[in-house]
Amino acid sequence: MAGPPSSMTWADLFARAADYDVDEETVADALQEHRDA
């Protein structure tokens, strides 16, 4: 499974998701869609 850009960690992404009031599953789904695009 591919990770996020090297400049960001999964924790960074999930922390940012919390800032935008979305849950981790939503973030994971968005990341998967981005990889599949």
N, C-alpha and C positions, 0 to 999 in steps of 0.2 A: 504494500500500500504506500502510495506516494505521500510524502509529508508536505508541509507548507513551505513557502519560499524560505531560503536559508536565513533570511534576516528576521524571520518570525518563528516562534515556537507554537506548538498547539496551545500551550497555556496562554500565550499572548492573544491568540485568536479567540479563545474562549473568554478571556477577560474582556476583550473588545466586544464580544457578543453580549456579555452581561451589561456593558455600557449602553448597548442599543436595545436592551430588554428583549433579547431573543434567546432561546434555549440552545443547549449544545447540540441537540438532535437536528435543529434547523441549520446550524452551522455545518454540521457533518454532511447533511443532505446537500447544502449549497456547494461544499467543497467537492463532493462526489460528482455533482452535475458539472462543475467546472472542469474536473479531470476528464469527464466523458465527452465534453464538448469538442 
